[in-house]
Amino acid sequence: MEIISVEFIKSSPDLASCPKPSLPEYAFAGRSNVGKSSLINMLTGRKNLAKTSSSPGKTQTINHFLVNGAWYLVDLPGYGYARTSKAIKKEFPYLIRDYLLNRKTLACLFVLIDCRHKPLENDRDFITWAGQNQVPLVLCFTKSDKLSAAQLQHKLHLYRERLSETWEPLPDFLITSSVNQKGKEELIDIIDRSNNRMNA
């Protein structure tokens, strides 16, 4: 699949404000400052589609982008950033949770994880919650260009080891980098195969 067109549709403060559920949706979520906007821009080939910022926690709404007129890329708010005001921070989990539990056209959730860090509690909690609620997901490890091959494999081993405590089988892992476009073709292939299954 080639991404030919990408159109920003709207930003929604809650699930009820989202576009009418009619097309497959692929949502991207992760801790604030995980590199989500950069990955979305890399995936779509658009430099400024998703706004990047040096201030984590910029995305505070559900953002829908229509791709090839056939499916939605959904940019979800970040989680786990302490400097976000308490009022807004409290809404983040509910906004994400409401969307993931009740959006009938959600085809896959891509959970972004900064591969430079050891398994973090809020990432593990979010992944476990999604699994318990049968949300289809893929774990995307970002910023892989920042580590050597050996360092990367060590971090992935730690995640596999920790997730094995509560998961069987483990969710799929995908290694990405917005700098060298690693994982772009794999991401597109996952979405393409999912769309083909849904349209079969």
C-alpha positions as CSV (number, residue, x, y, z in Angstrom):
1,M,0.0,0.0,0.0
2,E,1.2,3.5,-0.9
3,I,0.0,6.4,1.2
4,I,-1.2,8.9,-1.5
5,S,-3.4,11.3,0.4
6,V,-3.7,12.4,4.0
7,E,-6.4,14.8,5.2
8,F,-6.8,16.2,8.7
9,I,-10.5,15.7,9.6
10,K,-11.0,17.0,13.1
11,S,-9.9,17.2,16.8
12,S,-12.4,15.8,19.2
13,P,-12.5,16.5,23.0
14,D,-14.6,13.4,23.6
15,L,-15.7,10.2,21.9
16,A,-19.2,11.7,21.0
17,S,-17.5,14.4,18.9
18,C,-15.5,12.0,16.8
19,P,-16.3,11.5,13.1
20,K,-19.1,9.0,12.4
21,P,-17.7,5.5,12.7
22,S,-17.6,4.2,9.2
23,L,-14.0,3.3,8.3
24,P,-11.3,1.2,9.9
25,E,-9.3,3.2,12.5
26,Y,-5.6,2.8,13.6
27,A,-4.9,4.6,16.8
28,F,-1.5,5.6,18.1
29,A,-0.9,6.1,21.8
30,G,2.0,6.3,24.2
31,R,3.6,8.2,27.1
32,S,4.1,11.9,26.4
33,N,7.3,12.7,24.5
34,V,7.6,9.1,23.2
35,G,8.0,10.4,19.6
36,K,4.4,9.8,18.5
37,S,4.1,12.9,16.3
38,S,7.4,12.2,14.6
39,L,6.4,8.5,14.0
40,I,3.1,9.6,12.5
41,N,4.8,12.1,10.2
42,M,7.3,9.5,9.1
43,L,4.6,6.9,8.4
44,T,2.5,9.3,6.3
45,G,5.5,11.0,4.6
46,R,4.2,14.5,5.8
47,K,6.6,16.6,7.8
48,N,4.1,18.6,9.8
49,L,1.0,16.4,9.8
50,A,1.1,15.8,13.5
51,K,2.6,18.7,15.5
52,T,5.8,17.9,17.3
53,S,6.7,19.9,20.4
54,S,9.5,20.2,22.9
55,S,6.8,20.5,25.6
56,P,5.4,17.0,26.3
57,G,1.6,16.6,26.6
58,K,0.8,18.7,23.6
59,T,-1.9,16.4,22.2
60,Q,-5.0,16.7,24.4
61,T,-7.7,15.6,22.0
62,I,-8.5,12.7,19.7
63,N,-7.2,13.7,16.2
64,H,-8.5,12.0,13.1
65,F,-6.6,11.9,9.8
66,L,-8.2,10.3,6.7
67,V,-5.7,8.3,4.7
68,N,-6.3,7.4,1.0
69,G,-10.0,8.1,1.6
70,A,-10.2,4.6,3.1
71,W,-9.1,4.5,6.7
72,Y,-8.4,6.8,9.7
73,L,-5.1,7.3,11.5
74,V,-6.0,8.4,15.0
75,D,-3.6,10.4,17.2
76,L,-4.6,9.9,20.9
77,P,-3.5,12.0,23.8
78,G,-0.3,11.1,25.6
79,Y,-0.3,9.8,29.2
80,G,2.1,9.9,32.1
81,Y,3.4,13.4,32.0
82,A,3.4,14.9,35.5
83,R,3.7,18.6,34.5
84,T,0.3,18.5,32.8
85,S,-2.3,20.2,34.9
86,K,-4.1,17.9,37.3
87,A,-7.5,18.7,35.7
88,I,-6.3,17.8,32.2
89,K,-4.2,14.9,33.4
90,K,-7.3,13.4,35.0
91,E,-9.2,13.5,31.7
92,F,-6.4,11.8,29.7
93,P,-7.1,8.3,30.9
94,Y,-10.8,8.6,30.6
95,L,-10.6,10.1,27.1
96,I,-8.3,7.3,25.9
97,R,-10.2,4.6,27.7
98,D,-13.6,5.7,26.4
99,Y,-12.3,5.7,22.8
100,L,-10.6,2.3,23.1
101,L,-13.5,0.6,24.8
102,N,-16.3,2.0,22.7
103,R,-15.0,2.8,19.2
104,K,-16.5,0.0,17.1
105,T,-14.3,0.8,14.1
106,L,-11.0,0.5,15.9
107,A,-8.9,-2.0,14.0
108,C,-5.6,-1.8,15.9
109,L,-3.9,0.2,18.7
110,F,-0.2,0.9,18.2
111,V,1.3,1.5,21.7
112,L,4.5,3.5,21.4
113,I,7.3,2.8,23.8
114,D,10.7,4.6,24.0
115,C,13.1,1.7,23.6
116,R,15.8,3.5,25.6
117,H,14.0,3.0,28.9
118,K,13.6,-0.1,31.0
119,P,9.9,-1.2,31.3
120,L,8.0,1.6,32.9
121,E,5.1,1.1,35.2
122,N,2.6,3.3,33.4
123,D,3.5,1.6,30.1
124,R,3.0,-1.8,31.6
125,D,-0.2,-0.8,33.2
126,F,-1.6,0.6,30.0
127,I,-0.6,-2.4,27.9
128,T,-2.0,-4.8,30.5
129,W,-5.3,-2.8,30.7
130,A,-5.6,-2.9,26.9
131,G,-5.0,-6.6,26.8
132,Q,-7.5,-7.3,29.6
133,N,-10.1,-5.4,27.6
134,Q,-9.2,-7.3,24.3
135,V,-8.0,-4.2,22.5
136,P,-6.1,-5.4,19.4
137,L,-2.6,-4.0,19.8
138,V,1.0,-3.9,18.5
139,L,3.9,-2.5,20.6
140,C,6.0,0.0,18.7
141,F,9.4,0.6,20.1
142,T,10.5,4.1,19.1
143,K,13.9,5.9,18.8
144,S,15.7,2.7,18.0
145,D,18.4,4.8,16.3
146,K,19.5,5.9,19.7
147,L,20.7,2.4,20.8
148,S,23.2,-0.1,19.5
149,A,21.9,-3.4,18.2
150,A,23.0,-5.1,21.5
151,Q,21.5,-2.4,23.7
152,L,18.2,-2.7,21.7
153,Q,18.0,-6.5,22.1
154,H,18.7,-6.1,25.8
155,K,15.8,-3.7,26.3
156,L,13.5,-5.9,24.2
157,H,14.5,-8.9,26.3
158,L,13.5,-7.0,29.5
159,Y,10.1,-6.2,28.0
160,R,9.5,-9.7,26.9
161,E,10.5,-11.0,30.3
162,R,8.3,-8.6,32.2
163,L,5.3,-8.9,29.9
164,S,5.5,-12.7,30.1
165,E,4.4,-12.4,33.7
166,T,0.9,-11.5,32.5
167,W,0.8,-12.2,28.7
168,E,0.5,-15.4,26.8
169,P,1.2,-15.2,23.9
170,L,3.0,-11.8,23.9
171,P,1.7,-9.0,21.7
172,D,3.6,-8.3,18.5
173,F,6.7,-6.1,18.8
174,L,7.7,-3.6,16.1
175,I,11.0,-1.6,16.0
176,T,10.8,1.9,14.6
177,S,12.8,5.1,14.1
178,S,11.5,8.3,12.6
179,V,15.1,9.3,11.9
180,N,15.9,6.4,9.5
181,Q,12.3,5.4,8.8
182,K,12.9,1.9,10.3
183,G,9.6,0.1,10.7
184,K,7.7,2.2,8.2
185,E,7.0,-0.5,5.7
186,E,6.1,-3.0,8.5
187,L,3.6,-0.5,9.9
188,I,2.0,0.1,6.5
189,D,1.9,-3.7,5.9
190,I,0.1,-4.3,9.2
191,I,-2.5,-1.7,8.3
192,D,-2.9,-2.9,4.7
193,R,-3.4,-6.6,5.8
194,S,-5.9,-5.5,8.4
195,N,-7.9,-3.4,5.9
196,N,-7.9,-6.4,3.4
197,R,-9.3,-8.7,6.1
198,M,-12.0,-6.2,7.0
199,N,-13.0,-5.7,3.4
200,A,-12.9,-9.4,2.5
